[in-house]
Amino acid sequence: MRSTIGIAAMGMLLFAGGCAEAPNHTQYHDPALLGAILEDVRVGWELGDGEKFYAHFLDWDGARYFEGGGQNVGLRDLVEHHVEPEAELGLSLGFSDIQTHFEGDFAWAVVDTEIKLTTADGRAVHNRGHGTYLFRLIDGVWKVVHTQSGSRPVSP
């Protein structure tokens, strides 16, 4: 009998602990906060400005960023082997129909993309597609923790 009461009491403690109120992050659930980050990132892509990425992306062990079937491993790889070289090709990047979603200290944004550039061999690229940005609230600041995008050529 004593062990049954002990197990029941332990179960009640675990249940009560599991019901502890989660921190309230709703003051950070403002689409304009994510929109401003996305605009900085968009401009960073066009200008090849890695500082905008270092300011808004969480540089964590295991970070991977996917685009069009390729990937960059880590923030430095993204900046040095993707952001900076594409800016040199005259990249024009547009984001539209931005939809943001929040759940506690996690958020994501879905965007429509339009990309224009001229490759080093002179080929004009004009693609449209979609992207997803995942965010984590760290010390009151939203940080990008992962991105994924894909696009295809616009029909002439």
N, CA, C and O of each residue as an XYZ file, in Angstrom:
624
protein
N       0.824     -1.194      0.000
C       0.000      0.000      0.000
C       0.867      1.255      0.000
O       0.609      2.215     -0.726
N       1.897      1.216      0.832
C       2.772      2.375      0.936
C       3.418      2.687     -0.410
O       3.527      3.859     -0.772
N       3.852      1.666     -1.167
C       4.498      1.905     -2.452
C       3.503      2.469     -3.467
O       3.888      3.267     -4.321
N       2.237      2.071     -3.390
C       1.223      2.612     -4.291
C       1.016      4.089     -4.034
O       0.898      4.874     -4.976
N       0.971      4.478     -2.771
C       0.815      5.898     -2.427
C       2.043      6.674     -2.877
O       1.927      7.786     -3.392
N       3.228      6.084     -2.682
C       4.465      6.741     -3.111
C       4.502      6.953     -4.610
O       4.897      8.018     -5.084
N       4.093      5.946     -5.351
C       4.075      6.061     -6.815
C       3.054      7.106     -7.243
O       3.324      7.899     -8.146
N       1.897      7.118     -6.614
C       0.872      8.115     -6.951
C       1.371      9.515     -6.641
O       1.167     10.437     -7.430
N       2.030      9.681     -5.483
C       2.547     11.003     -5.117
C       3.623     11.442     -6.094
O       3.666     12.609     -6.483
N       4.496     10.518     -6.497
C       5.545     10.850     -7.450
C       4.923     11.238     -8.793
O       5.377     12.183     -9.437
N       3.903     10.523     -9.208
C       3.216     10.845    -10.453
C       2.604     12.236    -10.420
O       2.654     12.968    -11.409
N       2.017     12.603     -9.265
C       1.417     13.944     -9.125
C       2.500     15.018     -9.200
O       2.282     16.063     -9.811
N       3.655     14.782     -8.594
C       4.754     15.748     -8.651
C       5.259     15.909    -10.084
O       5.495     17.028    -10.539
N       5.423     14.804    -10.785
C       5.856     14.879    -12.176
C       4.837     15.613    -13.027
O       5.207     16.415    -13.884
N       3.548     15.345    -12.797
C       2.491     16.019    -13.540
C       2.516     17.518    -13.247
O       2.435     18.332    -14.166
N       2.626     17.878    -11.989
C       2.643     19.297    -11.606
C       3.869     19.988    -12.193
O       3.783     21.121    -12.666
N       5.012     19.302    -12.159
C       6.226     19.884    -12.730
C       6.093     20.059    -14.230
O       6.575     21.045    -14.786
N       5.447     19.115    -14.886
C       5.243     19.204    -16.327
C       4.279     20.302    -16.709
O       4.277     20.746    -17.858
N       3.457     20.753    -15.776
C       2.481     21.801    -16.057
C       3.002     23.190    -15.701
O       2.268     24.175    -15.788
N       4.272     23.266    -15.299
C       4.836     24.569    -14.957
C       4.681     25.496    -16.156
O       4.849     25.085    -17.304
N       4.365     26.726    -15.874
C       4.104     27.690    -16.937
C       5.374     27.993    -17.715
O       6.406     28.319    -17.128
N       5.298     27.886    -19.033
C       6.424     28.199    -19.909
C       6.611     29.715    -19.947
O       5.658     30.469    -19.750
N       7.845     30.155    -20.200
C       8.074     31.603    -20.298
C       7.172     32.216    -21.364
O       6.905     31.602    -22.397
N       6.716     33.415    -21.104
C       5.842     34.120    -22.046
C       6.713     34.942    -22.995
O       7.348     35.915    -22.588
N       6.734     34.539    -24.254
C       7.541     35.216    -25.263
C       6.681     36.031    -26.226
O       7.167     36.458    -27.274
N       5.423     36.248    -25.890
C       4.523     36.885    -26.850
C       4.944     38.311    -27.213
O       4.586     38.796    -28.286
N       5.690     38.986    -26.348
C       6.127     40.342    -26.706
C       7.087     40.316    -27.893
O       7.303     41.341    -28.539
N       7.668     39.139    -28.185
C       8.566     38.989    -29.326
C       7.856     38.420    -30.554
O       8.485     38.225    -31.594
N       6.563     38.156    -30.446
C       5.799     37.557    -31.546
C       5.270     38.647    -32.478
O       4.062     38.782    -32.676
N       6.177     39.403    -33.034
C       5.849     40.513    -33.916
C       6.426     40.217    -35.304
O       7.645     40.150    -35.462
N       5.569     40.041    -36.304
C       6.069     39.759    -37.657
C       7.073     40.794    -38.153
O       7.940     40.463    -38.963
N       6.980     42.032    -37.691
C       7.913     43.072    -38.130
C       9.346     42.755    -37.687
O      10.299     43.120    -38.375
N       9.503     42.082    -36.544
C      10.848     41.717    -36.092
C      11.507     40.746    -37.068
O      12.671     40.915    -37.430
N      10.763     39.735    -37.490
C      11.308     38.781    -38.457
C      11.457     39.433    -39.831
O      12.423     39.168    -40.548
N      10.504     40.280    -40.192
C      10.571     40.979    -41.474
C      11.827     41.826    -41.597
O      12.446     41.867    -42.660
N      12.209     42.503    -40.520
C      13.414     43.336    -40.541
C      14.667     42.473    -40.724
O      15.589     42.853    -41.445
N      14.690     41.321    -40.070
C      15.825     40.407    -40.232
C      15.884     39.907    -41.668
O      16.956     39.887    -42.274
N      14.751     39.507    -42.214
C      14.723     39.011    -43.592
C      15.173     40.081    -44.579
O      15.864     39.776    -45.550
N      14.792     41.317    -44.341
C      15.230     42.401    -45.230
C      16.740     42.595    -45.134
O      17.405     42.791    -46.151
N      17.283     42.543    -43.924
C      18.733     42.636    -43.753
C      19.437     41.489    -44.483
O      20.449     41.704    -45.150
N      18.908     40.289    -44.358
C      19.495     39.128    -45.017
C      19.410     39.283    -46.534
O      20.372     38.994    -47.247
N      18.261     39.737    -47.025
C      18.093     39.940    -48.472
C      19.137     40.920    -49.000
O      19.791     40.657    -50.010
N      19.288     42.051    -48.310
C      20.277     43.059    -48.711
C      21.693     42.492    -48.568
O      22.559     42.763    -49.400
N      21.923     41.711    -47.518
C      23.222     41.076    -47.338
C      23.583     40.172    -48.510
O      24.731     40.151    -48.954
N      22.592     39.419    -49.014
C      22.826     38.577    -50.198
C      23.236     39.449    -51.386
O      24.228     39.165    -52.058
N      22.469     40.508    -51.641
C      22.738     41.341    -52.815
C      24.101     42.022    -52.745
O      24.797     42.130    -53.755
N      24.481     42.481    -51.558
C      25.735     43.215    -51.401
C      26.926     42.321    -51.065
O      28.066     42.785    -51.055
N      26.668     41.047    -50.791
C      27.740     40.162    -50.357
C      28.254     40.552    -48.987
O      29.434     40.378    -48.684
N      27.366     41.079    -48.160
C      27.720     41.599    -46.835
C      27.544     40.505    -45.775
O      26.454     40.318    -45.233
N      28.614     39.805    -45.496
C      28.575     38.734    -44.512
C      28.247     39.211    -43.115
O      27.740     38.434    -42.305
N      28.522     40.470    -42.811
C      28.251     40.991    -41.460
C      26.768     40.899    -41.119
O      26.414     40.671    -39.962
N      25.905     41.072    -42.104
C      24.463     40.954    -41.851
C      24.106     39.523    -41.451
O      23.206     39.310    -40.639
N      24.806     38.551    -42.017
C      24.568     37.153    -41.668
C      25.128     36.843    -40.279
O      24.480     36.166    -39.481
N      26.328     37.340    -39.995
C      26.922     37.107    -38.669
C      26.086     37.771    -37.581
O      26.067     37.297    -36.444
N      25.395     38.858    -37.910
C      24.550     39.548    -36.928
C      23.243     38.805    -36.671
O      22.743     38.818    -35.547
N      22.682     38.159    -37.691
C      21.330     37.590    -37.563
C      21.258     36.065    -37.531
O      20.209     35.510    -37.204
N      22.336     35.387    -37.859
C      22.334     33.924    -37.850
C      23.027     33.428    -36.590
O      24.023     34.005    -36.154
N      22.503     32.369    -36.014
C      23.139     31.728    -34.870
C      24.224     30.806    -35.417
O      23.929     29.845    -36.128
N      25.466     31.098    -35.087
C      26.588     30.299    -35.559
C      26.778     29.136    -34.589
O      27.469     29.265    -33.578
N      26.166     28.012    -34.903
C      26.189     26.869    -33.997
C      26.792     25.650    -34.688
O      26.711     25.510    -35.908
N      27.391     24.781    -33.898
C      27.983     23.564    -34.401
C      26.878     22.687    -34.993
O      25.929     22.324    -34.298
N      27.002     22.360    -36.242
C      25.990     21.537    -36.905
C      25.067     22.326    -37.821
O      24.193     21.741    -38.461
N      25.243     23.642    -37.898
C      24.381     24.458    -38.763
C      24.581     24.066    -40.223
O      25.707     23.897    -40.692
N      23.458     23.926    -40.928
C      23.479     23.615    -42.358
C      22.403     24.451    -43.038
O      21.299     24.611    -42.518
N      22.744     24.979    -44.205
C      21.843     25.832    -44.963
C      21.709     25.233    -46.361
O      22.711     25.000    -47.038
N      20.454     24.981    -46.797
C      20.191     24.293    -48.061
C      19.626     25.260    -49.090
O      18.781     26.102    -48.785
N      20.118     25.116    -50.324
C      19.563     25.902    -51.424
C      19.694     25.105    -52.710
O      20.785     24.688    -53.097
N      18.567     24.905    -53.358
C      18.557     24.266    -54.665
C      19.275     22.924    -54.723
O      19.886     22.599    -55.740
N      19.214     22.152    -53.667
C      19.857     20.847    -53.646
C      21.270     20.870    -53.111
O      21.840     19.814    -52.834
N      21.848     22.048    -52.957
C      23.189     22.169    -52.374
C      23.086     22.536    -50.916
O      22.002     22.821    -50.406
N      24.231     22.526    -50.242
C      24.229     22.905    -48.840
C      25.524     23.609    -48.478
O      26.570     23.389    -49.089
N      25.424     24.446    -47.484
C      26.589     25.032    -46.836
C      26.586     24.534    -45.405
O      25.548     24.538    -44.745
N      27.738     24.108    -44.924
C      27.875     23.607    -43.565
C      28.538     24.697    -42.735
O      29.718     24.997    -42.913
N      27.780     25.274    -41.843
C      28.287     26.341    -40.996
C      28.097     27.708    -41.618
O      27.987     27.856    -42.835
N      28.062     28.698    -40.750
C      27.805     30.070    -41.184
C      28.947     30.621    -42.042
O      28.700     31.283    -43.050
N      30.171     30.356    -41.652
C      31.311     30.863    -42.422
C      31.283     30.309    -43.844
O      31.535     31.045    -44.798
N      30.979     29.017    -43.995
C      30.880     28.404    -45.322
C      29.796     29.095    -46.152
O      29.993     29.366    -47.336
N      28.655     29.377    -45.527
C      27.564     30.063    -46.224
C      28.026     31.423    -46.736
O      27.811     31.760    -47.901
N      28.658     32.200    -45.863
C      29.070     33.555    -46.236
C      30.173     33.534    -47.289
O      30.074     34.213    -48.311
N      31.220     32.755    -47.039
C      32.396     32.804    -47.910
C      32.223     32.070    -49.239
O      32.844     32.443    -50.235
N      31.392     31.038    -49.266
C      31.264     30.246    -50.486
C      29.926     30.399    -51.192
O      29.682     29.756    -52.213
N      29.061     31.244    -50.653
C      27.751     31.412    -51.302
C      27.372     32.894    -51.368
O      27.141     33.429    -52.452
N      27.309     33.547    -50.227
C      26.851     34.942    -50.190
C      27.810     35.859    -50.949
O      27.393     36.572    -51.862
N      29.069     35.844    -50.583
C      30.034     36.753    -51.208
C      30.198     36.493    -52.707
O      30.161     37.447    -53.485
N      30.376     35.243    -53.145
C      30.529     35.016    -54.597
C      29.294     35.386    -55.428
O      29.438     35.880    -56.547
N      28.094     35.157    -54.906
C      26.899     35.480    -55.696
C      26.713     36.986    -55.846
O      26.205     37.448    -56.867
N      27.117     37.746    -54.847
C      27.013     39.204    -54.960
C      27.880     39.704    -56.116
O      27.521     40.662    -56.800
N      29.018     39.052    -56.327
C      29.913     39.437    -57.417
C      29.297     39.190    -58.787
O      29.786     39.704    -59.793
N      28.220     38.400    -58.829
C      27.528     38.095    -60.090
C      26.352     39.039    -60.331
O      25.550     38.816    -61.238
N      26.250     40.097    -59.517
C      25.157     41.057    -59.681
C      23.825     40.526    -59.213
O      22.792     40.822    -59.814
N      23.831     39.748    -58.152
C      22.608     39.136    -57.636
C      21.544     40.178    -57.309
O      21.814     41.183    -56.652
N      20.347     39.917    -57.777
C      19.154     40.664    -57.378
C      18.227     39.637    -56.734
O      17.881     38.632    -57.355
N      17.830     39.888    -55.497
C      17.013     38.944    -54.751
C      15.784     39.660    -54.218
O      15.891     40.713    -53.590
N      14.629     39.090    -54.470
C      13.388     39.643    -53.942
C      12.682     38.642    -53.061
O      12.644     37.451    -53.369
N      12.119     39.123    -51.955
C      11.262     38.326    -51.087
C       9.869     38.923    -51.157
O       9.709     40.142    -51.097
N       8.857     38.070    -51.284
C       7.474     38.544    -51.266
C       6.614     37.526    -50.548
O       7.070     36.429    -50.226
N       5.376     37.892    -50.300
C       4.411     37.035    -49.613
C       5.028     36.368    -48.383
O       4.969     35.148    -48.230
N       5.614     37.180    -47.517
C       6.266     36.676    -46.304
C       5.195     36.314    -45.288
O       4.354     37.137    -44.925
N       5.241     35.065    -44.836
C       4.293     34.580    -43.828
C       5.094     34.132    -42.606
O       5.986     33.290    -42.712
N       4.768     34.701    -41.452
C       5.507     34.380    -40.230
C       4.618     33.609    -39.264
O       3.398     33.771    -39.244
N       5.264     32.765    -38.467
C       4.566     31.931    -37.490
C       5.416     31.865    -36.227
O       6.643     31.809    -36.303
N       4.764     31.872    -35.066
C       5.462     31.884    -33.779
C       4.918     30.791    -32.868
O       3.712     30.549    -32.817
N       5.822     30.137    -32.153
C       5.461     29.191    -31.100
C       6.492     29.344    -29.991
O       7.577     28.766    -30.071
N       6.169     30.111    -28.962
C       7.094     30.318    -27.850
C       8.380     30.965    -28.320
O       8.359     32.060    -28.882
N       9.522     30.281    -28.090
C      10.809     30.839    -28.485
C      11.274     30.314    -29.851
O      12.461     30.358    -30.172
N      10.324     29.819    -30.642
C      10.609     29.308    -31.981
C       9.709     30.032    -32.981
O       8.544     30.304    -32.693
N      10.252     30.339    -34.148
C       9.456     30.992    -35.192
C       9.976     30.551    -36.551
O      11.102     30.072    -36.684
N       9.128     30.727    -37.552
C       9.570     30.468    -38.907
C       8.874     31.435    -39.841
O       7.793     31.952    -39.558
N       9.533     31.657    -40.963
C       8.984     32.515    -42.008
C       9.092     31.765    -43.329
O      10.113     31.145    -43.630
N       8.034     31.834    -44.101
C       7.988     31.266    -45.442
C       7.927     32.446    -46.403
O       7.127     33.365    -46.222
N       8.775     32.415    -47.424
C       8.840     33.532    -48.370
C       8.807     33.007    -49.799
O       9.248     31.891    -50.076
N       8.281     33.820    -50.694
C       8.436     33.586    -52.125
C       9.687     34.346    -52.545
O       9.938     35.450    -52.063
N      10.471     33.758    -53.441
C      11.731     34.372    -53.845
C      11.775     34.600    -55.347
O      11.146     33.882    -56.124
N      12.525     35.610    -55.731
C      12.848     35.848    -57.142
C      14.326     36.206    -57.203
O      14.795     37.094    -56.490
N      15.048     35.504    -58.060
C      16.496     35.623    -58.130
C      16.890     35.953    -59.564
O      16.415     35.334    -60.516
N      17.775     36.950    -59.695
C      18.348     37.283    -61.000
C      19.843     37.494    -60.810
O      20.281     38.131    -59.852
N      20.619     36.944    -61.744
C      22.063     37.158    -61.770
C      22.595     36.705    -63.112
O      21.883     36.068    -63.888
N      23.845     37.033    -63.386
C      24.513     36.573    -64.593
C      25.726     35.772    -64.158
O      26.591     36.286    -63.449
N      25.794     34.513    -64.580
C      26.890     33.639    -64.165
C      28.211     34.130    -64.751
O      28.228     34.960    -65.660
N      29.321     33.605    -64.218
C      30.649     34.004    -64.676
C      30.840     33.744    -66.171
O      31.617     34.443    -66.822
N      30.138     32.744    -66.723
C      30.256     32.465    -68.166
C      29.231     33.234    -69.007
O      29.093     32.974    -70.202
N      28.502     34.192    -68.379
C      27.596     35.070    -69.115
C      26.160     34.600    -69.229
O      25.357     35.258    -69.892
N      25.809     33.489    -68.608
C      24.438     32.974    -68.676
C      23.541     33.755    -67.713
O      23.857     33.893    -66.531
N      22.426     34.259    -68.230
C      21.457     34.987    -67.398
C      20.588     33.980    -66.655
O      20.063     33.035    -67.243
N      20.449     34.200    -65.353
C      19.609     33.347    -64.507
C      18.461     34.199    -63.983
O      18.665     35.294    -63.459
N      17.254     33.675    -64.134
C      16.061     34.311    -63.566
C      15.183     33.187    -63.031
O      14.527     32.479    -63.795
N      15.178     33.032    -61.720
C      14.432     31.955    -61.065
C      13.425     32.520    -60.075
O      13.602     33.608    -59.528
N      12.371     31.753    -59.862
C      11.410     32.036    -58.794
C      11.253     30.777    -57.961
O      11.389     29.663    -58.466
N      10.968     30.965    -56.688
C      10.800     29.803    -55.828
C      10.309     30.190    -54.456
O       9.585     31.170    -54.281
N      10.721     29.396    -53.488
C      10.242     29.566    -52.111
C      11.380     29.283    -51.140
O      12.315     28.543    -51.448
N      11.279     29.886    -49.968
C      12.280     29.658    -48.937
C      11.637     29.601    -47.569
O      10.548     30.130    -47.346
N      12.335     28.951    -46.661
C      11.902     28.862    -45.272
C      13.075     29.256    -44.382
O      14.201     28.799    -44.580
N      12.801     30.099    -43.416
C      13.785     30.531    -42.428
C      13.277     30.116    -41.058
O      12.152     30.449    -40.682
N      14.102     29.388    -40.307
C      13.768     28.978    -38.947
C      14.525     29.873    -37.966
O      15.710     30.154    -38.149
N      13.821     30.315    -36.921
C      14.385     31.239    -35.936
C      14.266     30.663    -34.527
O      13.339     29.912    -34.224
N      15.221     31.028    -33.673
C      15.172     30.701    -32.246
C      15.382     32.004    -31.487
O      16.263     32.790    -31.836
N      14.583     32.237    -30.455
C      14.719     33.434    -29.622
C      15.836     33.187    -28.617
O      15.725     32.309    -27.761
N      16.908     33.959    -28.722
C      18.076     33.819    -27.853
C      18.291     35.149    -27.136
O      18.593     36.158    -27.773
N      18.137     35.153    -25.814
C      18.336     36.369    -25.014
C      17.557     37.561    -25.576
O      18.070     38.678    -25.645
N      16.320     37.304    -25.971
C      15.443     38.375    -26.442
C      15.677     38.816    -27.875
O      15.142     39.840    -28.299
N      16.472     38.056    -28.634
C      16.773     38.406    -30.021
C      16.519     37.181    -30.896
O      16.968     36.082    -30.573
N      15.797     37.370    -32.006
C      15.562     36.277    -32.945
C      16.820     36.029    -33.753
O      17.417     36.963    -34.289
N      17.229     34.749    -33.839
C      18.399     34.344    -34.620
C      17.975     33.266    -35.618
O      17.228     32.351    -35.269
N      18.450     33.375    -36.854
C      18.197     32.354    -37.867
C      19.041     31.129    -37.510
O      20.248     31.241    -37.295
N      18.396     29.960    -37.447
C      19.120     28.729    -37.133
C      19.184     27.771    -38.325
O      19.978     26.830    -38.325
N      18.351     28.011    -39.338
C      18.368     27.134    -40.515
C      17.605     27.817    -41.648
O      16.643     28.549    -41.417
N      18.051     27.566    -42.860
C      17.331     28.045    -44.044
C      17.254     26.929    -45.073
O      18.108     26.044    -45.129
N      16.218     26.998    -45.875
C      16.095     26.078    -47.001
C      15.337     26.809    -48.100
O      14.305     27.434    -47.851
N      15.861     26.724    -49.319
C      15.155     27.352    -50.434
C      15.378     26.553    -51.703
O      16.346     25.805    -51.838
N      14.466     26.735    -52.610
C      14.555     26.109    -53.917
C      13.850     26.992    -54.923
O      12.893     27.693    -54.597
N      14.333     26.948    -56.143
C      13.714     27.765    -57.195
C      13.886     27.051    -58.529
O      14.635     26.083    -58.656
N      13.165     27.566    -59.514
C      13.304     27.046    -60.867
C      13.245     28.204    -61.848
O      12.750     29.282    -61.518
N      13.749     27.981    -63.056
C      13.785     29.063    -64.049
C      12.375     29.578    -64.380
O      11.407     28.821    -64.447
N      12.310     30.870    -64.578
C      11.086     31.508    -65.043
C      10.988     31.252    -66.547
O      11.955     31.457    -67.280
N       9.845     30.816    -66.991
C       9.663     30.555    -68.426
C       9.749     31.863    -69.195
O       9.195     32.877    -68.769
N      10.448     31.844    -70.337
C      10.586     33.085    -71.128
C       9.282     33.563    -71.712
O       9.250     34.587    -72.395
